[in-house]
């Protein structure tokens, strides 16, 4: 493991030392109220802002969103006008890349180089869904005689979008853009430790021309989340986060007949067949597992390697992971930043210690990382590769959500598929082969919503994203995402004289 120094050239220095963030409802931030929760920078362990959790903000946000949905300034807006606003919002966000990227890095510890890339790409999502909005059309179908049916797609109303700490802005936009394209209003509920970028997004949306109330933000924890998702005027809930919370929200939505989409946990397999490109597989498996310090739902945290190349892969992979630079996320040389919190650090350490105690060995890493001050006061764990970990160990079956990978040998294609499919999750998978027939065959057999062949983590705004099994319901991205935010109405018109079924 390499740890760079603490130089932070090109790092923004415009953020205030401490700022108060409050919910954003009806086009403005609310006055501070409720419980003030300190926001801790995971790289330094220091408080950099306060977030005010105010349960009363829920009703205010929903009322504003419902009013905006029914108002002509949004509810009667033609699709091409919504598309124009989406284009402008994407442009405004990109114009504020430095500010927004810095907020995300302070909240989740991702390297600034990564958050800059995420924010810089957001315009493409908004532009894509603007185009989808302009291409949505009603369908007319002739019925018997002189009757015709008009099939229309209409927005649901107020959407509650609950977002995760590891991508409150980017993954929030995955929900926001298609929901707005469909004509809904949206209340973002970012995670309590990372609300800042969502509040700024709501403010920048006003700058882009969105009417007040169309985009709101509720800051809070479990209580605010419960009130929001149970509110009778919220028509749909969309969530990204843990499977445990996804199940709770799903039950809550089902009880109230609300539309529900979720992207939950993952334990993705990254398979290397003996005929695959080993050089590329080593680098892709490194990037696929250790981006964002492994705190991503699609992290390829189980690497399965065919026995013929297992030892060579393990050696090269361990060396490649050992070269990753852990350190200050504001330093452009950093590859891996801190994990999100002290609680996360203890959880990760627990998984690894348990595996080592039960016979696994650390090829590299395996303990907390030492990073020079001032960043050293944060929450650091070494990028870790474990070998000889039995497939029934918790680290091999549960979502660790940290920089930890297990590597396992296999002999046959059937064994690889069985191992990949052996967990309760089914979000993503990837594999490496030069055999075209095997590529098609294995892709079909893997129980995952996204399968990568000879690549990993390639995501695109036009390609549906979502999970099988316990990894979620519904899809984000692509045209399919917009349909999640629409409901179908059939309008049947008789253009002639209706028949009298009673004949009198």
N, C-alpha and C positions, 0 to 999 in steps of 0.2 A: 504494500500500500504506500502510495506517495502522498505527502501532505504539503501543498504549497504554502508559502508565506501568506501574509495578510494584506498584501497590496491590493487595492481595489480601484485600479485605474478604470476610467470610463463608467464607474458606478455613480448613480444619481445621488446627489446630496441635498435634494430639494424637499425631502419629506420632513415634516415637523417631528420634533422629538416625541411628543405625545399629542394625540388628537382624539377627540370624542367622536364616535360614530353612532348615529341613531337611525332608526327605521326611516324609510323614505316613502311617504304616502301622499297621494293627491298632488304630486309635483313638488314636494319640499321635504327636507329633513325635519323630523319632529324634534321638539325640545327634549333635552335629556330628561329621562324619567326611568323608573324601575330600577333594576339592579345593574350597577356598573361593573362589568367584567373586564379584568385586565387582559390585553392581548400580548402574548409573549413571542418574541422573535426566536425561532428554534435554533438559530445560529449562535445567538449570544446568551439566551436565557433571560434577557432583559425585557421589561415591559415597554412597548413602544406606542401603545394606544389603549383606549378604553372603548368597549362596546356596551351600549345600554339596551338591556333586555326588558322590553316593556310589553306585557301581555295585551294591554289596551291597543297597541298598534295593530293587532290582527284585525279587529273590527274596522278600524279606520282604513286599513289597506284594502280590505275586501269591499267596503262600501265605495271607496274611490274607484276600484277596478270595475265593480258592477255598474256604477254610474257612467264610467267611460265607455264600457261595452255597449250600453244602451244609447249613448249620445251620438248624434249624427256625425260629429267630428271624427269618430272612429267606427262606430257600428255601421254607418251608411257609406263608409269610404270605399270606393271601388278598388279592385285588386291592384290595378296599376299604380294607384296612389300609395297603397301599402308598400308596394315594391319600391317606390321611390324613397320612402322613409327607411326601409331596410338598407338600401344602398347607402344612404346618408349616414345611418348609424354605423355601418361597417367602416366607412371612411373616417368618421369622427373617432372611433375607437383606435384605429391605426395611427391617427394623428397624435394620440395620447399614449403611444406605445411605452415610452420610457416611464411615465408615471404609473401606468397600470401594471407593467412588468415588475416594477419595484414593490408595489403593494402586494402582488402575488408572492414574490420572493420573501418578503418579510413575513407573510402569513404562513407559507408552507415550506420554506427552506430550499425550494428548487433553485438551481443555479440561474443567475440572471440571464445568462445566454439562452437557457431553455425557455424562460418565461417571455423573453423578448420574441422568440420565435413563435410561441403560442399566440401572443397578442397580435403579432404581425400577420398571422394567418387568418385571424377572425373575419376579416372583410370577405374572404372567399366563402365562408359559410353564409353570411348575410346576403351576398350577391346571388349565391346559388338558390337560396330559398325565395329571394325576390323573383327570380326567374320562374320558380315553381308556382308562385302566387299568380303570376301573369298567364300561366298556361292552364289553370284550373277552369274547367268548363262544365256546365250542366249537360246532361244527356237526355235527349228526347227519344222515346220509344213508342212506336205505333202499337195500339192494342186492337182488339176485335172491333169491327165496324168503324165508327167515327171517333172513338175514344183514343186519347193519347196520354202517355205518362211522361212527366218531366222529373228526372232524378237529379236532385240538387245535393250539394255538400255544404253544410253550414257549420259555423264555429260553435264550440260548446259553451263558451262564456268565460268565466274566470278560471284560470289555471294556476294551481299552486305548484311551484317548481322548487324542489328541495335539492340542494347541490352539495358536493363534497369539498373537503378542505384542500384536496390535491389538485383542484382545478375549478374553483368557484366561478371564475370568469369564463374560461374556455368551455367547460362542460355545461355551465349555465347557458352559454350561447347555443350549444347543441339543442337545448330545450327551447330557449327563447325565440330563436329565428324561425323554426317551423311553426311554433304556436302563434306568433304574430303574423306569419304568412297566411295562416288559416283564418285570421281575423279575431283571435281571442285577445283578452287582456291577461297579463301575467303578473303574479306576485312571486318574486324570488325569495326563498328563505335560505341564505347561505349558512354554512356551519358556524357555530358561535365563535370559533377561533379565527375565522377568516371572512369577515363581512365587508371589509373596506372596498374591495374592487367592485362588489355588487352595488354598493351605494353609489360609487362613482359612475358605474354604468347607467344607473337610473338618471343621474344628473346629466350625463352626456346624451342620453336619449332625448331629453328635453331640448338640448342644444341642437340635436339633429332634426327636431320638429315634431316629435311624438306628443300627442295631447297628454296633459297631466292625468295620472291614474292608469294609463295603459300599461306602464311598467312600474311596479312598486317593489319595495324591499322590506321584509320583516326580519329584524335581528332578534335572535333568541335561541333557546335551547329546546328541551323536550316539551315543555309546557306550551310555548308559542307554536311549536310544530303540531302539537295535538289540536290546539284551538283552530289553527289554520286548516288542517286537513279534515277536521270535523265540521267546519263551518258550512251551513246549508247553502250558501251562495257560491261555494267553490264547486265547480262542475267536474274538475279533473285534478288528479294528483300525479305528478311525475317526479321520480326520485332516482338519485344515484348515491350509492353507499353500501353499507354492509348488508348481507343477506338477512341477518337477524332483524334489523330495522325494516328492511323491505317486506318481510313477512308481516310485521306488525302493521305497517301502513296498508298493505294489501288487504288484511282482514278488516281494517277500519274503513277502507274505501268500499269493499264489497258489502259491508253492512249497510252502507248508505247509498249503494248503487251508483257510485262515482266511477268514471273512467279512470283507469290506473295503468301507468307504464313505469317500469323500474329496470334499472341496470344495477345488478347487485355484485356479489363477490365473485372471485375467480381463483383458480389454481391451475394455470394453463401449462400444458405440456409442450415442450420444444424438442422435437424428435430429430435425431441425426442418423440417417441410414448410412451404411458403409460406402455407398456409391455417391454420397452427397459431396458438395464442395466444402471440404473441411475448413479451409481458410476463411471463407465467408461465413460458415456456420459458427465458428468460434466468435467472430466479431458480432454477428447478429445475436447470438445467445447472450453475449455480454451486454449489448445495448438493450436487448429485450427484457433483461432481468434487473438491471441496475439504474435505468433512467429514473429520475425522481427518487433516488435511494430505494428503489423497489416498491414505492408507495403508489402503484397503479394497479388497476383492476385486471389489466391484461399482461401483467408481468409474467414472463416465461420462467416461473420459479421451479419447475420440474424439468430438468434436461435429461432426456432418454437417449442413450447412445448405443448403437449396435456394437456388439462385443468385439468384432474385428478391429474397430478403430477406437475402442473405449479408452485404453490407456494413453494413446497418443492424444486423443481429444482432451482427456482430463488434464494431462500435463500442460498442453498449450492453453487450455481454457484457464487453468489456475494462474499461469503466468500472465495472461492478458488481463484477468480481473485484478491481479496484484499490481498492475501498472496504473490502475485508476487512481486519480488524484482526489482525495477527500479533503474538503476545506471550505473556507469562506465562500458562500454562494455568490457574493459580489465580485469575487476574483474570476476573471475570464478564463483562467487556467483550470478552474475546478470542474471535475466531472461529476462528483457525488457530494451533495450537501448533507445537512443534518436530517434526522427523522423528525416527525412533527412535534413530539412532546416527550416529557419525561415518562409519561405512562406508556407511550409507544416504545420508547427505548427499553423499558423494563419488560414489556411483552416480548419484544424481539429477542432480548437476552434470554428470557425464559425458554423460548422455543429451541434456541441453539444449545443452551446448557443441557436441556433435557435430552436432545439428540446425542450430544457428546457423551453424556452419562450412559446412554444405551447402545454405545458401540459405533456411532458415526465418527468420522475423523474430518478435521478441518484441513482442506487442501490449501486454503488461504483464508485469512480473517479468523472469525470465531470469537471476537471480543469487542468491547467498546474501543472506539478510535480515540487517539490523542491528537488534538488539533491545537495549534498555538493560539494564545490570547491575541485579540479579544474574542475571536469567534469560539475559542475553546470552552467557554462556559455553556455552550449549547448542548444539543442532544445528538451524539455521534456514535455510529456503529460501523465497523469495518465491513466493506464488501466481502461477503462470506460464501465460500463454496464448500459444501459438505458432500463427502463420498461415504459409501458403506452405510447409508442410512436405510434402515428397513422401511419398506413401503407403507407399513402400518403406523409408523411414528407420526406424531402430531405435525411435525414440521413438513412432512410429505403429503399430508391430507388436508390441512387447514390453511387458510389464508393468513400468512405471517404479516404481510404488508410492511416489508422492510427489505434491506439489501442482503437477502439470504436465498441461496439456490441449492437444491439437491441434485446430484448427478447419479443416474442409475444405468447399469448395462441391461441390454436385452439381446435375445438371439434371433427371433423371427419377427416378421411383420405382424403376425397375429398377436404376439406377446406385446409388441409396442402399442398396438391399438388398444389392447385390453388394459394395459397400464395407464394409458392416456385417459381412458374412459372410466377409470376405477374410482374417481372422486365424485362428490355430489355436484360439483360445479361444471359448467359447460359454456364459459364465455368465449374463450379463444384457444387456438392451438396452432402450431406451426411445425413444418418438417422440411427436411432437405433430402433430395434425391435427384438423380439424373434420368430416372426411369419414368417416361411419360405415362405409361400404363399404371405404374404404382402411384404416381401423383394423383390421377383421377380416382383410383380405387381407394386409397387411404383417405383422401379428402372427404369422400362420401361416408366413410365409416366412422370418422371422428365425430363425437357428440359435442359439437361446439358451434356457436352462432357465427363465428369468424374463423376461417382457416387460412393460414398463409403458407404458400409453397415457395421454397427457396427465397424467402424474405421473412421479416417479422416486424410487427408494429406499423405497417403501412396502412394508414387511415385516410379516408377521403370523404368530403362532404356529400358526395353523391352515392356512397355505398352504405347500405343499411348496416347498423351495428347493434348487436344485442345478444343475449345469451340463451342457451338451452338450460334445462334442468333448474337448479337452484340459483342460476346466474341472472335471472330476470324474466320480464314479460314485455312484449312489444319491441319496437325498434326505434333507434335514433338514426339520424342522417338519411339521405336519400329521399325520394318521393314518398317512400313508405312512412317516414317520420311525420310528414304533414297529415297523412290520413289518420294518424293516431289522435290528432287534435280536431277532427271533423266528425260530424254526425250526418247520417243520410236521411233525406226527406223525399218521399214520393208524392208528387202532385199529379192526380189523375183527373183529366178534363174530358167531358163528353161534348163533342162539337156538333152533335146531331140532336135528335129527339130521343130522350131516354125511353127504353121499353118499360111497360107496366108489368111487373112480374105477377100481379094478381089478376090481370086481364079483365077488370070490370070497367 
